[in-house]
Amino acid sequence: MKIRMLTSIAGAGFSRGPGEEWDTDDKQAIRLINAGYAVPVVEKVVETATLQPVVERRSRPRPKASE
């Protein structure tokens, strides 16, 4: 699970600072979130649309009325 740290934390062989994002196992992430040290990172999915090219259509001149 990806989390963002709210506070500093350090342990044997690692340290993380406020604002730092990192992937950790779910058990560790849930513990840090419940303790108020981190928040889960929600990845936004951005969908893109494919636009069709604009086809310019010109109207034909109208025939003149017969007199």
Phi and psi restraints in degrees (value plus and minus 20) as a CYANA .aco file:
   2 LYS   PHI    -111.8   -71.8
   2 LYS   PSI     110.9   150.9
   3 ILE   PHI    -150.4  -110.4
   3 ILE   PSI     139.8   179.8
   4 ARG   PHI    -138.6   -98.6
   4 ARG   PSI     106.5   146.5
   5 MET   PHI     -94.3   -54.3
   5 MET   PSI     120.1   160.1
   6 LEU   PHI    -120.3   -80.3
   6 LEU   PSI     -43.8    -3.8
   7 THR   PHI    -153.4  -113.4
   7 THR   PSI     153.6   193.6
   8 SER   PHI    -101.2   -61.2
   8 SER   PSI     127.4   167.4
   9 ILE   PHI    -169.6  -129.6
   9 ILE   PSI     123.8   163.8
  10 ALA   PHI    -164.8  -124.8
  10 ALA   PSI     131.6   171.6
  11 GLY   PHI    -171.5  -131.5
  11 GLY   PSI    -187.5  -147.5
  12 ALA   PHI     -85.2   -45.2
  12 ALA   PSI      84.6   124.6
  13 GLY   PHI      65.6   105.6
  13 GLY   PSI     -11.0    29.0
  14 PHE   PHI    -170.3  -130.3
  14 PHE   PSI     137.3   177.3
  15 SER   PHI    -173.0  -133.0
  15 SER   PSI     123.9   163.9
  16 ARG   PHI    -154.0  -114.0
  16 ARG   PSI     124.3   164.3
  17 GLY   PHI    -133.9   -93.9
  17 GLY   PSI     148.9   188.9
  18 PRO   PHI     -78.4   -38.4
  18 PRO   PSI     115.9   155.9
  19 GLY   PHI      66.7   106.7
  19 GLY   PSI     -31.3     8.7
  20 GLU   PHI     -96.4   -56.4
  20 GLU   PSI     113.9   153.9
  21 GLU   PHI    -124.9   -84.9
  21 GLU   PSI     120.8   160.8
  22 TRP   PHI    -177.2  -137.2
  22 TRP   PSI     134.4   174.4
  23 ASP   PHI    -110.5   -70.5
  23 ASP   PSI     113.2   153.2
  24 THR   PHI    -163.4  -123.4
  24 THR   PSI     150.7   190.7
  25 ASP   PHI     -88.7   -48.7
  25 ASP   PSI     136.2   176.2
  26 ASP   PHI     -78.9   -38.9
  26 ASP   PSI     -59.7   -19.7
  27 LYS   PHI     -81.4   -41.4
  27 LYS   PSI     -67.8   -27.8
  28 GLN   PHI     -84.2   -44.2
  28 GLN   PSI     -63.6   -23.6
  29 ALA   PHI     -81.7   -41.7
  29 ALA   PSI     -65.3   -25.3
  30 ILE   PHI     -83.5   -43.5
  30 ILE   PSI     -59.8   -19.8
  31 ARG   PHI     -81.4   -41.4
  31 ARG   PSI     -66.1   -26.1
  32 LEU   PHI     -87.4   -47.4
  32 LEU   PSI     -57.1   -17.1
  33 ILE   PHI     -87.0   -47.0
  33 ILE   PSI     -66.7   -26.7
  34 ASN   PHI     -83.5   -43.5
  34 ASN   PSI     -51.0   -11.0
  35 ALA   PHI    -100.1   -60.1
  35 ALA   PSI     -30.4     9.6
  36 GLY   PHI      66.7   106.7
  36 GLY   PSI      -7.0    33.0
  37 TYR   PHI    -107.9   -67.9
  37 TYR   PSI     -37.7     2.3
  38 ALA   PHI    -170.7  -130.7
  38 ALA   PSI     146.4   186.4
  39 VAL   PHI    -150.9  -110.9
  39 VAL   PSI     130.7   170.7
  40 PRO   PHI     -90.2   -50.2
  40 PRO   PSI     126.5   166.5
  41 VAL   PHI    -116.5   -76.5
  41 VAL   PSI     102.6   142.6
  42 VAL   PHI    -121.1   -81.1
  42 VAL   PSI      96.5   136.5
  43 GLU   PHI    -100.0   -60.0
  43 GLU   PSI     109.9   149.9
  44 LYS   PHI    -105.5   -65.5
  44 LYS   PSI     114.4   154.4
  45 VAL   PHI    -117.2   -77.2
  45 VAL   PSI     101.6   141.6
  46 VAL   PHI    -126.1   -86.1
  46 VAL   PSI      98.1   138.1
  47 GLU   PHI    -114.9   -74.9
  47 GLU   PSI     118.2   158.2
  48 THR   PHI    -133.8   -93.8
  48 THR   PSI     124.6   164.6
  49 ALA   PHI    -121.4   -81.4
  49 ALA   PSI     127.5   167.5
  50 THR   PHI    -116.6   -76.6
  50 THR   PSI      98.0   138.0
  51 LEU   PHI    -107.3   -67.3
  51 LEU   PSI     118.8   158.8
  52 GLN   PHI    -101.4   -61.4
  52 GLN   PSI     122.6   162.6
  53 PRO   PHI     -83.4   -43.4
  53 PRO   PSI     124.7   164.7
  54 VAL   PHI     -99.4   -59.4
  54 VAL   PSI     105.8   145.8
  55 VAL   PHI    -122.2   -82.2
  55 VAL   PSI      99.0   139.0
  56 GLU   PHI    -103.0   -63.0
  56 GLU   PSI     106.2   146.2
  57 ARG   PHI    -132.8   -92.8
  57 ARG   PSI     108.2   148.2
  58 ARG   PHI    -123.9   -83.9
  58 ARG   PSI     116.0   156.0
  59 SER   PHI     -99.8   -59.8
  59 SER   PSI     128.1   168.1
  60 ARG   PHI     -99.2   -59.2
  60 ARG   PSI     128.1   168.1
  61 PRO   PHI     -85.2   -45.2
  61 PRO   PSI     119.9   159.9
  62 ARG   PHI     -91.8   -51.8
  62 ARG   PSI     122.0   162.0
  63 PRO   PHI     -85.9   -45.9
  63 PRO   PSI     123.6   163.6
  64 LYS   PHI     -92.7   -52.7
  64 LYS   PSI     124.7   164.7
  65 ALA   PHI     -90.3   -50.3
  65 ALA   PSI     120.1   160.1
  66 SER   PHI     -93.3   -53.3
  66 SER   PSI     119.7   159.7
